[in-house]
Amino acid sequence: MVRTLTWRDGFVFALNMPIGLFLTLGYTVGAIGGWTAITIWGVACALAFLQSNLFAEMAAMFPDKSGGISVYAYEGWKRHFAPLGAIAAFGYWMGWSLSLSVEGVVLGTLIEQAFFPDSDVAVRLPIGHELGLPYLIAIGSIVVAWALNYFGVKIAAGVARVTGALLVTGLAVLIVGPFVSPHADFDIDRITWAGTSSPFDWKVIVVWFYITAWTTYGTEVCASFAAEYKDPVKDTARALRVSAAFILGLYILVPYVVVGALGEQTIGANPVNYIGLAFDEILGSYSWMGQLPVMAAFIIAMMTATADGGRSLYGIARSGGTIRQLGVLNRFGVPGRALTTDMLINVTVLVVLGEPIAILLASNLGYLTAVTLAVGAFVLLRRDRPDLPRPIRLPTPWIAVAYVLFAINTFAIGVGILNPGLTGYGGLSETVTGIGILMIACVLWYYRQRIQDKTRIQWRIRGEDPSHVVHPSEPEPEQPAASPTNSRN
């Protein structure tokens, strides 16, 4: 892949994480109270920061592999139970890619409310439901996110810098505004430990941690671009750590300020448009300007989800964990087929299902499974492949840290699966859907082994890394023109 990115580009892609606040803050605060929500996010972000150090070591071990933590999980688990690696890769893809559809719908809703409040545009489908303006905007934005990634990562990175600057400006106004604006009234007494459910019900707390972890752990996305950084070791590690530290501060400050300015009842009653209310408090008649940073955040999120989902499919295909056709680069040096597959699936979700939120909730199971298996891979790689070069080598106590993180994540997944309805976000059907999607990974893994590679099923892979095997039937990628930047490959 073409090495044109720096750690700053990885940090900009990680700026998609405020989407987690915009999508879940209102529901979380309304249910369990402001201080409880801030504590959960603070703890989750601290765990994400610790995990980023583990991922930095593994990224330095595999500087030429694209796909991020899903590939590290595969490398760690393939010697013990190879299908787990495929499940991790597919689960990771679920967590990032299937969020595209719901993010697109929310973005479309914001645009409609801000600029076309009286629109009655709708397209009725033969399958029974209709696509209103927000859904049409969502489909268009998914295609745009695909195009910005398909024609080279530098294009996506350039757009992300512009929208990222807009987002940071908006977040600064949101954080500082309630303390300096004559329209705002910040009161710390509006933040409590109690919402509509008791904060002392430990199962409720754990399930909310399970629900919101996909919004706090996501800074690991920086590792997905390891094969495209100019210095894959230093850039990946710095992007991971800086992003995790930034999000830790952001996820504490934003809830603190917003809840103190609006109050828990107002936010709970307006879980989607509370950000607009916050800008009303700060900017008065100019509050419409506050919608622009929110829209910018969704644009970054959709580009990042497309880029990360495509690279996950590409990386696991190159490692032999799914169908070979996805492991091909286009002439712009990006995994074009994987990106296109990603785009088509999300458009299909919108057209066929009409309401993608259930798929998004189900995908949370896959994402946390991938993160947990990647954390476990850190320990397995230390034990199974101690002689593998480690440009970044953490001290021995980090092995114990990895064990603790693995146990915490596994516990959260178990409680989340067994108690899906405690928050009102979903039920048994979403859990079953998530498990079913993960099982598709096993089918594709089996197809790759038996049909495409025509080998016996290897439940435990101990030999040469399949990514180094050249298959005669695999098309060669069309390489970009030589340049001083990509000649480093």
C-alpha positions as CSV (number, residue, x, y, z in Angstrom):
1,M,0.0,0.0,0.0
2,V,1.1,3.6,-0.6
3,R,2.8,5.2,2.4
4,T,1.6,8.8,2.3
5,L,0.1,9.4,5.8
6,T,1.5,10.8,9.0
7,W,0.3,10.3,12.6
8,R,-1.7,13.5,12.3
9,D,-3.8,11.9,9.5
10,G,-4.5,9.0,11.8
11,F,-5.5,11.4,14.6
12,V,-7.9,13.2,12.2
13,F,-9.6,9.9,11.3
14,A,-10.0,9.2,15.0
15,L,-12.0,12.5,15.3
16,N,-15.0,10.4,14.3
17,M,-15.4,9.3,17.9
18,P,-17.5,12.3,19.1
19,I,-20.2,10.6,17.1
20,G,-20.5,8.3,20.1
21,L,-21.5,11.3,22.2
22,F,-24.0,12.6,19.7
23,L,-25.7,9.3,19.3
24,T,-25.7,7.9,22.9
25,L,-25.2,10.7,25.4
26,G,-28.9,11.7,25.6
27,Y,-30.1,8.1,26.2
28,T,-27.4,7.3,28.7
29,V,-27.8,10.5,30.8
30,G,-31.5,10.1,30.8
31,A,-31.3,6.6,32.1
32,I,-28.5,6.6,34.7
33,G,-27.6,10.2,35.4
34,G,-24.8,12.6,34.4
35,W,-22.1,11.7,36.9
36,T,-22.7,7.9,36.3
37,A,-22.5,8.4,32.5
38,I,-19.3,10.5,32.8
39,T,-17.8,7.8,35.1
40,I,-18.6,5.0,32.7
41,W,-17.1,6.9,29.7
42,G,-14.1,8.0,31.7
43,V,-13.3,4.4,32.8
44,A,-13.9,3.1,29.2
45,C,-11.6,5.7,27.7
46,A,-8.9,4.9,30.3
47,L,-9.1,1.3,29.3
48,A,-9.0,2.3,25.6
49,F,-5.8,4.2,26.4
50,L,-4.2,1.1,27.9
51,Q,-5.3,-1.0,25.0
52,S,-3.8,1.5,22.6
53,N,-0.3,0.7,24.0
54,L,-0.9,-3.0,23.4
55,F,-2.0,-2.3,19.8
56,A,1.0,-0.1,19.2
57,E,3.4,-3.0,20.0
58,M,1.5,-5.3,17.6
59,A,1.3,-2.7,14.9
60,A,5.1,-2.3,15.0
61,M,5.4,-6.1,14.7
62,F,3.3,-6.1,11.5
63,P,4.1,-2.8,9.8
64,D,3.1,-4.0,6.3
65,K,-0.3,-5.4,7.3
66,S,-3.5,-3.5,6.7
67,G,-6.6,-4.1,8.7
68,G,-5.6,-3.0,12.2
69,I,-6.5,-5.0,15.3
70,S,-8.6,-7.6,13.4
71,V,-5.3,-8.7,11.7
72,Y,-3.5,-8.8,15.0
73,A,-6.2,-10.9,16.5
74,Y,-5.9,-13.3,13.6
75,E,-2.1,-13.5,13.9
76,G,-2.4,-14.3,17.6
77,W,-5.2,-16.8,17.6
78,K,-4.6,-18.7,14.3
79,R,-2.1,-21.1,16.1
80,H,-4.8,-22.0,18.6
81,F,-8.1,-21.9,16.8
82,A,-8.0,-20.2,13.4
83,P,-11.8,-19.5,13.0
84,L,-11.5,-17.1,16.0
85,G,-9.3,-14.9,13.8
86,A,-11.9,-14.9,11.1
87,I,-14.6,-14.1,13.6
88,A,-12.5,-11.2,15.0
89,A,-12.0,-9.8,11.6
90,F,-15.7,-10.0,10.6
91,G,-16.8,-8.7,14.0
92,Y,-14.5,-5.7,13.6
93,W,-15.9,-5.1,10.1
94,M,-19.4,-5.2,11.6
95,G,-18.7,-2.7,14.2
96,W,-17.3,-0.1,11.8
97,S,-19.0,-0.7,8.6
98,L,-22.6,-1.3,9.6
99,S,-22.6,2.0,11.5
100,L,-22.6,3.7,8.1
101,S,-26.3,3.3,7.4
102,V,-27.5,4.7,10.7
103,E,-24.9,7.6,10.6
104,G,-26.1,8.4,7.2
105,V,-29.7,8.6,8.3
106,V,-28.9,10.8,11.2
107,L,-26.8,13.1,9.0
108,G,-29.7,13.2,6.5
109,T,-32.1,14.1,9.3
110,L,-29.8,16.9,10.5
111,I,-29.6,18.4,7.0
112,E,-33.4,18.1,6.5
113,Q,-34.1,19.9,9.8
114,A,-31.5,22.6,9.2
115,F,-32.1,23.4,5.5
116,F,-35.2,21.6,4.2
117,P,-37.7,21.5,7.2
118,D,-40.8,21.5,4.9
119,S,-39.6,18.8,2.5
120,D,-42.0,16.1,1.5
121,V,-39.6,14.3,-0.9
122,A,-40.0,10.5,-0.7
123,V,-39.5,7.5,-3.0
124,R,-41.9,4.6,-2.4
125,L,-40.4,1.2,-2.9
126,P,-42.1,-2.0,-4.1
127,I,-41.1,-3.8,-0.9
128,G,-43.6,-1.7,1.1
129,H,-41.8,1.2,2.7
130,E,-40.6,4.5,1.4
131,L,-37.4,6.4,1.5
132,G,-37.8,10.0,2.7
133,L,-35.3,12.8,2.2
134,P,-33.0,11.7,5.1
135,Y,-32.7,8.2,3.6
136,L,-31.9,9.6,0.2
137,I,-29.3,11.8,1.7
138,A,-27.9,8.9,3.6
139,I,-27.5,6.8,0.4
140,G,-25.8,9.7,-1.3
141,S,-23.5,10.3,1.6
142,I,-22.5,6.6,1.7
143,V,-21.6,6.7,-2.0
144,V,-19.6,9.9,-1.5
145,A,-17.8,8.4,1.5
146,W,-16.9,5.4,-0.8
147,A,-15.7,7.7,-3.6
148,L,-13.5,9.8,-1.3
149,N,-11.8,6.5,-0.2
150,Y,-11.7,4.7,-3.5
151,F,-9.6,7.2,-5.3
152,G,-6.8,7.2,-2.7
153,V,-6.5,7.7,1.0
154,K,-4.9,11.1,0.6
155,I,-8.2,12.5,-0.7
156,A,-10.1,11.2,2.3
157,A,-7.4,12.5,4.6
158,G,-7.6,15.9,3.0
159,V,-11.4,16.2,3.4
160,A,-11.1,14.8,7.0
161,R,-8.6,17.6,7.9
162,V,-11.1,20.3,6.8
163,T,-14.1,18.7,8.5
164,G,-11.9,17.9,11.5
165,A,-10.9,21.5,11.9
166,L,-14.6,22.5,11.8
167,L,-15.5,19.8,14.4
168,V,-12.8,20.9,16.8
169,T,-14.0,24.5,16.5
170,G,-17.5,23.4,17.3
171,L,-16.4,21.3,20.3
172,A,-14.4,24.2,21.6
173,V,-17.5,26.4,21.5
174,L,-19.6,23.7,23.1
175,I,-17.1,23.3,26.0
176,V,-16.3,26.9,26.7
177,G,-19.5,28.6,25.6
178,P,-21.7,27.8,28.7
179,F,-19.2,29.6,30.9
180,V,-18.8,32.8,28.8
181,S,-22.0,33.2,26.8
182,P,-24.7,35.5,28.2
183,H,-27.4,33.1,26.9
184,A,-26.1,30.1,28.8
185,D,-26.6,29.1,32.4
186,F,-24.2,26.4,33.7
187,D,-25.2,24.8,37.0
188,I,-23.2,21.9,38.4
189,D,-26.2,20.9,40.6
190,R,-28.0,19.7,37.4
191,I,-25.6,16.8,37.2
192,T,-26.6,13.8,39.5
193,W,-25.8,10.2,40.0
194,A,-29.4,9.1,39.4
195,G,-31.5,8.8,36.3
196,T,-34.7,6.8,35.6
197,S,-32.9,3.6,36.8
198,S,-30.9,3.1,39.9
199,P,-27.2,3.7,39.4
200,F,-26.4,1.1,42.0
201,D,-27.8,-1.7,39.8
202,W,-24.4,-3.2,38.7
203,K,-25.9,-5.1,35.8
204,V,-27.4,-1.8,34.4
205,I,-24.0,-0.2,34.7
206,V,-22.2,-3.0,33.0
207,V,-24.7,-3.2,30.1
208,W,-24.3,0.5,29.6
209,F,-20.6,0.1,29.5
210,Y,-21.1,-2.7,26.9
211,I,-23.4,-0.4,24.8
212,T,-21.1,2.6,24.9
213,A,-17.7,0.8,24.5
214,W,-17.9,1.0,20.7
215,T,-17.8,4.7,21.1
216,T,-14.9,4.8,23.4
217,Y,-12.6,2.0,22.1
218,G,-12.7,3.3,18.6
219,T,-9.4,5.2,18.6
220,E,-7.8,1.9,17.7
221,V,-8.8,2.8,14.1
222,C,-5.4,4.5,13.8
223,A,-3.8,1.1,13.6
224,S,-5.7,0.2,10.5
225,F,-3.6,2.6,8.5
226,A,-0.2,1.1,9.7
227,A,0.7,0.0,6.1
228,E,0.0,3.5,4.8
229,Y,2.0,5.6,7.3
230,K,5.3,7.1,6.2
231,D,6.9,5.6,9.4
232,P,4.6,2.7,10.3
233,V,6.2,2.2,13.7
234,K,6.4,5.7,15.1
235,D,3.3,7.1,13.3
236,T,1.0,4.3,14.3
237,A,2.1,4.4,18.0
238,R,1.8,8.2,18.3
239,A,-1.5,8.3,16.5
240,L,-2.9,5.7,18.8
241,R,-1.7,7.3,22.0
242,V,-2.5,10.9,21.1
243,S,-6.0,10.0,19.9
244,A,-6.8,7.9,23.0
245,A,-5.7,10.7,25.3
246,F,-7.7,13.3,23.4
247,I,-10.9,11.3,23.5
248,L,-10.4,10.6,27.2
249,G,-10.5,14.3,27.9
250,L,-13.3,15.0,25.4
251,Y,-15.6,12.3,26.8
252,I,-15.3,13.8,30.3
253,L,-15.6,17.5,29.4
254,V,-18.4,17.4,26.9
255,P,-20.9,15.5,29.1
256,Y,-20.0,17.6,32.1
257,V,-20.5,20.9,30.3
258,V,-23.6,19.9,28.3
259,V,-25.5,18.3,31.2
260,G,-24.6,21.2,33.5
261,A,-25.9,23.7,30.9
262,L,-29.2,21.9,30.0
263,G,-30.0,19.5,32.8
264,E,-30.6,15.7,32.7
265,Q,-34.3,15.9,32.2
266,T,-34.0,18.2,29.1
267,I,-31.3,15.9,27.6
268,G,-33.2,12.7,28.4
269,A,-36.3,14.2,26.7
270,N,-34.3,15.2,23.6
271,P,-31.8,12.4,23.2
272,V,-31.1,13.2,19.5
273,N,-31.4,17.0,19.1
274,Y,-30.0,18.0,22.5
275,I,-26.8,19.3,20.8
276,G,-29.0,21.8,18.9
277,L,-30.5,22.9,22.2
278,A,-27.0,23.3,23.7
279,F,-26.0,25.6,20.8
280,D,-29.3,27.5,21.3
281,E,-28.2,28.2,24.9
282,I,-24.7,29.3,23.7
283,L,-25.3,31.1,20.4
284,G,-28.8,32.3,20.7
285,S,-30.2,33.3,17.2
286,Y,-27.0,32.0,15.6
287,S,-27.5,28.5,16.9
288,W,-27.9,27.1,13.3
289,M,-24.2,27.4,13.1
290,G,-23.8,24.8,15.7
291,Q,-25.2,22.2,13.4
292,L,-22.2,22.5,11.1
293,P,-19.7,20.9,13.5
294,V,-22.1,18.1,14.2
295,M,-22.5,17.5,10.4
296,A,-18.7,17.6,10.1
297,A,-18.4,14.9,12.7
298,F,-20.7,12.6,10.8
299,I,-18.8,13.2,7.6
300,I,-15.6,12.2,9.3
301,A,-17.3,9.2,10.9
302,M,-18.6,7.9,7.6
303,M,-15.3,8.3,5.8
304,T,-13.5,6.6,8.6
305,A,-16.0,3.7,8.8
306,T,-15.7,3.2,5.1
307,A,-11.9,3.2,5.2
308,D,-11.6,1.0,8.2
309,G,-14.3,-1.5,7.1
310,G,-12.7,-1.9,3.7
311,R,-9.2,-2.3,5.1
312,S,-10.4,-4.9,7.6
313,L,-11.9,-7.0,4.8
314,Y,-8.7,-6.6,2.7
315,G,-6.4,-7.4,5.6
316,I,-8.1,-10.6,6.6
317,A,-8.4,-11.7,2.9
318,R,-4.6,-11.2,2.5
319,S,-4.1,-13.3,5.7
320,G,-6.2,-16.1,4.3
321,G,-9.2,-15.7,6.6
322,T,-11.9,-14.9,4.1
323,I,-12.6,-15.0,0.3
324,R,-9.6,-14.1,-1.9
325,Q,-11.4,-11.6,-4.1
326,L,-11.4,-9.0,-1.3
327,G,-7.6,-9.0,-0.9
328,V,-6.8,-6.9,-4.0
329,L,-5.7,-3.3,-4.3
330,N,-6.9,-1.0,-7.1
331,R,-4.6,1.3,-9.1
332,F,-4.9,4.0,-6.5
333,G,-3.3,1.8,-3.8
334,V,-6.4,1.2,-1.8
335,P,-8.6,-2.0,-1.4
336,G,-11.2,-1.0,-3.9
337,R,-13.2,-4.2,-4.0
338,A,-13.5,-4.3,-0.2
339,L,-14.6,-0.7,-0.1
340,T,-17.2,-1.3,-2.9
341,T,-18.5,-4.4,-1.1
342,D,-18.8,-2.3,2.1
343,M,-20.7,0.5,0.3
344,L,-23.1,-1.9,-1.5
345,I,-24.0,-3.7,1.8
346,N,-24.8,-0.5,3.6
347,V,-27.0,0.8,0.7
348,T,-28.8,-2.6,0.7
349,V,-29.4,-2.3,4.5
350,L,-31.1,1.1,4.0
351,V,-33.2,0.0,1.0
352,V,-34.3,-3.4,2.3
353,L,-34.6,-2.9,6.0
354,G,-35.6,0.8,6.1
355,E,-34.6,1.0,9.7
356,P,-30.9,0.0,10.3
357,I,-30.7,0.7,14.0
358,A,-31.2,-3.0,15.0
359,I,-28.2,-4.0,12.8
360,L,-26.1,-1.3,14.4
361,L,-26.9,-2.5,17.9
362,A,-26.2,-6.1,16.8
363,S,-22.9,-5.1,15.4
364,N,-21.7,-4.0,18.8
365,L,-21.3,-7.6,19.8
366,G,-19.0,-8.2,16.9
367,Y,-16.9,-5.1,17.6
368,L,-16.3,-5.9,21.2
369,T,-15.5,-9.5,20.4
370,A,-12.8,-8.3,18.0
371,V,-11.3,-5.9,20.5
372,T,-11.2,-8.6,23.2
373,L,-9.6,-11.1,20.9
374,A,-7.0,-8.5,19.8
375,V,-6.1,-7.9,23.5
376,G,-5.7,-11.6,24.0
377,A,-3.6,-11.8,20.9
378,F,-1.0,-9.6,22.6
379,V,-0.4,-12.3,25.3
380,L,-0.4,-15.1,22.8
381,L,2.1,-13.4,20.5
382,R,4.4,-12.8,23.4
383,R,4.3,-16.5,24.3
384,D,4.1,-18.1,20.8
385,R,6.4,-15.8,18.8
386,P,8.9,-14.3,21.3
387,D,11.6,-13.9,18.6
388,L,9.5,-11.9,16.2
389,P,11.0,-8.3,15.9
390,R,9.3,-5.8,18.2
391,P,10.5,-2.3,17.5
392,I,8.1,-1.3,20.3
393,R,8.4,-3.6,23.2
394,L,6.4,-2.9,26.4
395,P,7.7,-3.9,29.8
396,T,6.7,-7.3,31.1
397,P,4.0,-6.0,33.5
398,W,2.0,-5.1,30.5
399,I,1.2,-8.8,30.0
400,A,-0.7,-8.6,33.3
401,V,-2.4,-5.5,32.1
402,A,-3.5,-7.4,29.0
403,Y,-4.9,-10.2,31.1
404,V,-7.0,-7.7,33.2
405,L,-8.3,-5.9,30.1
406,F,-9.2,-9.2,28.5
407,A,-11.2,-10.3,31.6
408,I,-13.0,-6.9,31.8
409,N,-14.1,-7.0,28.2
410,T,-15.1,-10.6,28.4
411,F,-17.2,-10.0,31.5
412,A,-18.9,-7.0,29.8
413,I,-19.7,-9.0,26.7
414,G,-21.2,-11.8,28.8
415,V,-23.4,-9.5,30.9
416,G,-24.4,-7.5,27.8
417,I,-25.5,-10.7,25.9
418,L,-27.4,-12.0,28.9
419,N,-29.2,-8.7,29.7
420,P,-29.8,-6.9,26.4
421,G,-33.0,-5.3,27.4
422,L,-31.9,-3.5,30.6
423,T,-31.3,-0.2,28.8
424,G,-34.1,-0.4,26.3
425,Y,-31.6,-0.4,23.4
426,G,-32.5,-3.9,22.2
427,G,-33.4,-7.4,23.1
428,L,-32.8,-11.0,22.3
429,S,-33.3,-10.5,18.5
430,E,-30.4,-8.1,18.2
431,T,-28.1,-10.5,20.1
432,V,-29.1,-13.4,17.9
433,T,-28.6,-11.2,14.8
434,G,-25.1,-10.3,15.9
435,I,-24.2,-13.9,16.6
436,G,-25.6,-14.9,13.2
437,I,-23.6,-12.3,11.3
438,L,-20.5,-13.5,13.1
439,M,-21.2,-17.1,12.0
440,I,-21.0,-15.9,8.4
441,A,-17.3,-15.3,9.0
442,C,-16.9,-19.0,9.7
443,V,-18.7,-19.9,6.4
444,L,-16.4,-17.6,4.4
445,W,-13.4,-18.9,6.2
446,Y,-14.3,-22.5,5.3
447,Y,-15.0,-21.5,1.7
448,R,-11.6,-19.9,1.4
449,Q,-9.8,-23.0,2.9
450,R,-11.7,-25.7,1.0
451,I,-12.9,-24.2,-2.2
452,Q,-10.5,-21.4,-3.1
453,D,-7.2,-22.6,-1.6
454,K,-8.2,-26.3,-2.0
455,T,-6.5,-27.3,1.2
456,R,-7.7,-29.3,4.2
457,I,-9.2,-27.3,7.0
458,Q,-6.5,-26.0,9.2
459,W,-8.0,-25.4,12.6
460,R,-4.6,-24.5,14.0
461,I,-2.2,-22.7,11.5
462,R,1.5,-23.0,12.5
463,G,3.2,-22.7,9.2
464,E,4.0,-19.8,6.9
465,D,1.7,-16.9,7.0
466,P,-0.9,-17.4,4.2
467,S,-0.6,-13.7,3.3
468,H,2.8,-14.5,1.8
469,V,1.4,-17.2,-0.5
470,V,0.9,-16.1,-4.1
471,H,-2.1,-17.7,-5.8
472,P,-2.0,-17.9,-9.6
473,S,-5.7,-17.2,-9.9
474,E,-5.4,-14.0,-7.8
475,P,-5.4,-10.8,-9.9
476,E,-2.3,-8.6,-9.4
477,P,-3.1,-5.1,-8.2
478,E,-2.4,-2.3,-10.5
479,Q,0.3,-0.3,-8.8
480,P,0.3,3.5,-8.6
481,A,2.9,5.4,-10.6
482,A,6.2,5.6,-8.8
483,S,6.8,8.7,-6.7
484,P,9.3,9.7,-4.0
485,T,6.6,9.0,-1.4
486,N,5.4,5.5,-2.3
487,S,8.9,4.3,-3.4
488,R,9.5,3.6,0.3
489,N,7.3,0.5,0.0
